[in-house]
Amino acid sequence: MWNCSTRITAGPGSVCTVRARSDSRNTKGGDDVQLRQLEHFEAVYRLRSFTRAAHEQYLSQSALSRSIASLEEELGQLLFDRSTHSVEPTDAAEALIGHAIDAVAAARALSEGAKLLSDGSGGSVTIGTGPYPAQPLMTRVIRRLSGDRPGIQVTVAGGATSDLLTSLARRELDFVVCDISKAKESALAAEVVTEAIASEPLALVVAPDHPLACTAPTPAQVAAHPFVLPPPAPIGARLLARSADASNRPLRVPFYEVDSTTACLDVVADGRSVTLVPMSLARQECPGRGLMYRAAGRGQSTHDGVHVLRGRTLSTSATVARDAVIAEAEALAADARAWRRSAGDGWHR
């Protein structure tokens, strides 16, 4: 039998030790809070229902209620308001849920790590991704893990940076890969630790019948056409506007805003718009779509990082996935540098 410990502050001057055990017994022992009780707490908090939580945890509703009541007694705090038709967490529950989730995650990570070390199987990781890392970086990461760690289940969730970081703070994601400036400007910036990954140049992409095709366009000429881009960070939008038009005329960047880089490429086929995507994606997608691409202006490159919740220890599988992200980003950047040296800065299709 193993156990891992953490400390939860249950109230002013009150601290209890949580020992997360590998078995599922729910016997009361002094000030010990059982792992199963914390799992039940998390389930009720997440589902806002004793009925649904009991079904998920394979318990009768009465057994789940007894488990939560026992936990409340141990902590000396009421966790849920049962006075209404819905189940609402109390202020104490809001303050303690993060500690409970971390304790459960630590226990599972220990078991998962041992299994990975013994036979390479088991484990799961959920990664949030912004639009630029989504393709091809994250697809390459999944292929790498499929070959090196086939037992790890990987879930990749895309979305707006604010939503991803909120999910990270709620422990719904293990880590997020997105633009560093977006994370810095987030209201959750103080709760996140960021590790920069290798950047790669952006490519300017147009349709073959676009006025810019087969020319060496100046930034001002590019700025005369509508940009279609994923939602940019405010810093990125300002930098793009300045690099596109040195006269500092007000520009609406982007003119068209869509959620994914592949959708940007779909719109560019209109023959009117321009877009910026990672060079690796342009090289992968443009030939089959009949689009033209070239290296974008100086300094226009990806600026992504791996964002982890401060103070949270990654599980073994999440650590393996994070290392894969860092390694694949470096490989993409090196490949882009080598390709650019040999191919030059003109248009390609």
Stockholm file with secondary structure:
# STOCKHOLM 1.0

chainA/1-349         MWNCSTRITAGPGSVCTVRARSDSRNTKGGDDVQLRQLEHFEAVYRLRSFTRAAHEQYLSQSALSRSIASLEEELGQLLFDRSTHSVEPTDAAEALIGHAIDAVAAARALSEGAKLLSDGSGGSVTIGTGPYPAQPLMTRVIRRLSGDRPGIQVTVAGGATSDLLTSLARRELDFVVCDISKAKESALAAEVVTEAIASEPLALVVAPDHPLACTAPTPAQVAAHPFVLPPPAPIGARLLARSADASNRPLRVPFYEVDSTTACLDVVADGRSVTLVPMSLARQECPGRGLMYRAAGRGQSTHDGVHVLRGRTLSTSATVARDAVIAEAEALAADARAWRRSAGDGWHR
#=GR chainA/1-349 SS CCEEEEEEEEETTEEEEEEEESSCCCCCBTTBBCHHHHHHHHHHHHHSCHHHHHHHTTCCHHHHHHHHHHHHHHHTSCCEECSSSSCEECHHHHHHHHHHHHHHHHHHHHHHHHHHHHHSCCCEEEEEECHHHIIIIIHHHHHHHHHHCTTCEEEEEECCHHHHHHHHHTTSCSEEEEEHHHHHTSTTGGGEEEEECCCCBEEEEECTTSTTTTSCCCHHHHHTSCBEESCCCHHHHHHHHHHHCTTCCCCCSCSEECSCHHHHHHHHTTSSCBEEEEHHHHHHHHHHHTCEEEECSTTCBCCEEEEEETTCCCCHHHHHHHHHHHHHHHHHHHHHHHHHHHHCSSCBC
#=GC SS_cons         CCEEEEEEEEETTEEEEEEEESSCCCCCBTTBBCHHHHHHHHHHHHHSCHHHHHHHTTCCHHHHHHHHHHHHHHHTSCCEECSSSSCEECHHHHHHHHHHHHHHHHHHHHHHHHHHHHHSCCCEEEEEECHHHIIIIIHHHHHHHHHHCTTCEEEEEECCHHHHHHHHHTTSCSEEEEEHHHHHTSTTGGGEEEEECCCCBEEEEECTTSTTTTSCCCHHHHHTSCBEESCCCHHHHHHHHHHHCTTCCCCCSCSEECSCHHHHHHHHTTSSCBEEEEHHHHHHHHHHHTCEEEECSTTCBCCEEEEEETTCCCCHHHHHHHHHHHHHHHHHHHHHHHHHHHHCSSCBC
//
